[in-house]
Amino acid sequence: MGALITGDWQIQRAGHLLGDTTDYDIRKIDGLGQPAAVPSDKPLSQRHGAVAGKDFLGSRVVTVVFEVVDDSSYSMGEKLAVLAEAFAPTEEQKPTFMRIPGVGGGGVVELATHVRRRSVSVTTEYARGLATVAVQLSASDPRLYGYNQITGSASADDDSGLGLEFDVTPDIGFGGAVLPGLIETNNGGNFSAPLMFRVYGPVTNPVVTRVSDGAAMSFTTTVASGAYLEVDSESRTVKLNGVTNQYSTLNVGSTWLEVPAGDDQFRLTRTGTGSATLVVYYNDCYV
């Protein structure tokens, strides 16, 4: 899980470390800039222009070119076999970790990718012991995620926060009885990050609100003591104890919450009775 990376210009995939300090020099990487937008504008009939819709990001294609030298430490065949294993085609996407200067804040970032192509250039240089290998990766989710997950909590019975990135402070709030805590988030990236959160019972009709704009997710349900409601904004799921589908408890008008870039706060309230704990999980997010 990215733990092999120790410096810049390194990539880790399928348990193999590639790039600087290894036998596989990275000569070129394309596709780590902003991916192309997918517009949803609607053309106007018999008029100039269009009705502006929302833009979303399309998938990301990353091409990495490696240079491999036959220096007698291992045979060229053995070295190319490592690349073939690291970038073998798979049915499901696999995590690809990288640390490239100027990308993702300069830290280790993760992409889930398929291998679309791997080619070896057979030239006169190859005959002299120098191989050039190009790998094309496709990421259906174009966002780059920071390696370390960030977590924090606020509880009805405890004003303390969990996790290095958070302060939890008392709040008098609005809209229903307010639990004595706000979770302060800090997404160090440049793009909104998917949010996963859990509401631990006992609580009735919990509401989770993003303070900066008032966007909220509210639920008509009772969560018993020792149980939790798990919500994943990326997969659009609501589950009891991470297993039982509870999507029907999500109220109409709710907004699937994300963590904006920079600082924000999340509040847990309830319109019914009970005390609860809110725990949030996210990663820094970059495009």
C-alpha positions in Angstrom: 0.0 0.0 0.0 2.6 2.6 -1.1 4.9 1.8 1.8 7.8 0.9 -0.5 8.1 4.5 -1.8 10.9 6.4 -0.2 11.6 9.3 -2.6 10.6 11.3 -5.6 10.2 9.8 -9.1 9.0 6.4 -7.8 6.0 4.3 -8.6 4.7 1.2 -6.8 2.3 -1.3 -8.3 1.5 -5.0 -7.5 4.2 -5.0 -4.8 7.0 -3.8 -7.1 8.9 -0.5 -6.6 10.0 1.2 -9.8 11.7 4.5 -10.7 14.5 6.3 -8.9 17.0 4.0 -7.0 15.8 1.0 -8.9 16.7 -0.7 -12.2 13.7 1.0 -13.9 14.3 4.7 -14.6 11.2 6.8 -15.3 11.9 8.8 -18.5 8.5 10.4 -19.0 5.0 10.5 -17.6 2.0 12.0 -19.4 -1.5 12.3 -18.1 -1.1 13.7 -14.5 -2.5 17.1 -15.3 -6.2 18.0 -15.1 -8.3 15.4 -17.0 -10.7 16.5 -19.7 -14.1 17.7 -18.5 -17.3 15.9 -19.4 -19.8 18.8 -20.0 -23.6 18.4 -19.6 -24.6 21.6 -21.5 -27.8 21.3 -23.6 -27.9 23.1 -27.0 -30.6 25.8 -27.4 -33.1 25.1 -30.1 -33.0 27.7 -32.9 -30.9 30.0 -30.8 -27.2 30.7 -30.2 -25.5 28.9 -27.4 -26.5 26.3 -24.9 -28.0 25.9 -21.4 -25.1 25.5 -19.0 -25.0 22.2 -17.2 -22.6 20.8 -14.6 -19.1 19.7 -15.7 -17.7 16.5 -14.4 -14.2 15.0 -14.9 -13.7 12.2 -17.4 -11.4 9.2 -16.8 -7.6 9.7 -16.7 -5.1 8.0 -19.0 -1.5 7.9 -17.7 1.4 6.9 -19.8 4.7 6.0 -18.2 7.9 5.4 -20.1 10.7 3.4 -18.4 14.3 2.9 -19.4 15.9 -0.4 -18.4 19.6 -1.0 -18.7 21.2 -4.5 -19.0 24.1 -3.9 -16.5 24.7 -7.6 -15.7 23.1 -7.4 -12.2 20.2 -9.2 -13.7 19.5 -10.3 -17.2 17.4 -8.1 -19.4 14.8 -10.8 -19.5 14.5 -10.9 -15.7 14.2 -7.2 -15.5 11.5 -7.1 -18.2 9.7 -9.9 -16.4 9.4 -7.7 -13.3 7.7 -4.9 -15.4 5.4 -7.5 -16.9 4.4 -8.6 -13.5 3.9 -5.1 -12.1 1.8 -4.1 -15.1 0.0 -7.3 -15.9 -3.6 -6.9 -17.2 -6.3 -7.6 -14.6 -10.1 -7.8 -14.6 -10.3 -5.3 -11.7 -8.5 -2.1 -11.2 -5.4 -2.2 -9.0 -4.0 0.5 -6.8 -1.0 2.4 -8.3 1.0 4.6 -6.0 3.4 7.3 -7.1 5.5 10.2 -5.8 6.2 12.7 -8.5 7.4 16.3 -7.9 4.7 18.8 -8.5 1.9 16.2 -8.4 -0.5 15.7 -5.5 1.3 18.2 -3.3 4.6 16.3 -3.8 3.5 13.4 -1.6 2.5 9.8 -2.3 -0.8 9.6 -4.2 -2.9 6.7 -5.2 -4.9 5.9 -8.4 -6.9 2.8 -9.1 -5.9 1.7 -12.6 -6.3 -0.9 -15.4 -3.3 -1.6 -17.6 -4.4 -0.9 -21.2 -1.1 -1.4 -22.9 2.6 -2.4 -22.3 5.1 -2.2 -25.1 8.8 -2.8 -25.5 10.7 -0.9 -28.2 13.0 -3.3 -30.0 15.7 -1.1 -31.6 19.4 -1.1 -32.0 19.7 0.3 -28.5 17.8 -2.8 -27.3 20.5 -4.9 -28.9 23.1 -3.0 -27.0 21.3 -3.6 -23.6 19.0 -0.6 -23.4 15.2 -1.2 -23.4 12.4 1.4 -23.5 9.1 0.2 -22.0 5.9 2.2 -22.3 2.9 1.5 -20.1 -0.5 3.0 -20.5 -2.8 3.0 -17.4 -6.5 4.0 -17.3 -8.2 5.3 -14.2 -12.0 5.4 -14.2 -11.7 7.7 -11.2 -9.4 10.5 -12.3 -8.8 11.9 -8.8 -5.4 11.5 -7.1 -5.8 10.6 -3.4 -3.3 11.3 -0.6 -1.8 8.1 0.8 -2.9 8.6 4.4 -6.5 8.5 5.3 -7.7 11.2 7.6 -10.2 10.5 10.3 -11.9 12.5 13.1 -14.9 12.2 15.5 -17.3 14.2 17.6 -19.4 12.7 20.3 -22.5 13.7 22.3 -20.8 12.7 25.5 -17.2 13.7 24.7 -15.9 17.0 23.3 -12.5 15.4 22.3 -11.6 14.7 18.8 -9.7 11.7 17.3 -7.1 12.1 14.7 -4.2 14.5 14.2 -6.1 16.7 11.7 -9.1 17.7 13.8 -10.2 19.9 16.6 -13.7 19.3 18.1 -15.2 22.3 19.8 -18.6 22.9 21.5 -21.3 24.4 19.3 -24.8 25.8 19.9 -25.8 25.2 16.3 -29.3 25.3 14.8 -32.0 22.9 13.6 -32.8 20.3 16.3 -30.9 19.3 19.4 -27.2 19.9 18.8 -24.6 17.4 19.9 -21.7 19.2 21.6 -19.1 19.0 18.8 -18.0 20.0 15.4 -15.5 18.1 13.3 -13.1 20.4 11.6 -11.8 19.0 8.3 -8.7 20.0 6.3 -8.5 18.6 2.8 -5.0 19.5 1.8 -5.6 18.9 -1.9 -7.2 21.1 -4.6 -10.4 19.2 -5.2 -13.4 18.0 -3.2 -12.8 14.6 -1.6 -15.4 11.8 -1.3 -16.6 11.4 2.3 -17.4 8.3 4.2 -18.9 8.6 7.7 -20.4 6.6 10.4 -23.0 7.6 13.0 -22.8 5.4 16.1 -26.0 5.0 18.2 -28.0 5.3 20.2 -29.6 8.0 18.1 -32.9 8.7 16.3 -33.1 10.6 13.0 -29.5 11.8 12.7 -28.5 14.7 10.5 -25.0 15.4 9.2 -24.4 19.0 7.9 -21.5 20.6 6.1 -21.3 23.9 7.9 -19.8 26.0 5.0 -22.9 25.8 2.8 -25.5 24.0 4.9 -25.6 20.9 2.7 -26.9 18.0 4.7 -27.8 14.4 4.8 -30.7 13.4 7.0 -32.1 10.0 7.9 -35.4 8.7 9.3 -34.2 5.8 11.4 -33.2 4.7 14.8 -29.7 3.4 15.4 -29.4 1.3 18.5 -26.6 1.4 21.0 -23.6 -0.5 19.7 -24.7 -0.2 16.0 -23.7 2.3 13.4 -25.0 3.8 10.1 -22.3 3.9 7.4 -22.6 6.3 4.5 -20.3 6.3 1.5 -20.7 9.4 -0.7 -18.6 7.8 -3.5 -20.5 4.5 -3.8 -23.8 6.2 -2.9 -24.5 3.6 -0.2 -26.2 3.7 3.2 -25.7 0.6 5.4 -26.4 -0.5 8.9 -23.2 -1.9 10.5 -21.6 -1.7 7.0 -23.8 -4.6 5.7 -27.6 -4.1 5.7 -28.9 -1.7 3.0 -30.5 1.3 4.6 -30.8 3.5 1.6 -34.5 4.0 2.1 -33.8 5.8 5.4 -32.2 8.7 3.5 -34.6 11.6 3.3 -35.5 13.3 0.1 -33.6 16.6 -0.4 -30.4 15.2 1.1 -27.1 16.0 -0.6 -24.3 13.5 -0.9 -21.6 15.2 1.1 -18.0 15.7 0.0 -15.1 17.4 1.8 -14.1 20.6 0.0 -10.5 21.5 -0.5 -9.2 23.6 2.4 -10.9 23.9 5.8 -14.5 23.1 6.6 -16.7 21.7 9.4 -19.2 18.9 9.8 -21.9 18.9 12.5 -24.0 16.0 13.8 -27.5 16.8 15.1 -30.6 14.8 15.7 -34.3 15.6 15.5 -35.3 12.8 17.7 -33.8 11.5 21.0 -30.5 9.9 21.8 -26.8 10.6 21.8 -24.4 9.6 19.1 -20.9 9.7 17.7 -20.0 10.9 14.2 -16.8 9.6 12.7 -15.6 10.9 9.3 -13.0 9.4 6.9 -11.5 11.0 3.8 -8.2 11.5 1.9 -6.6 14.7 0.5 -7.8 14.9 -3.1 -6.1 16.3 -6.2 -6.7 16.7 -9.9 
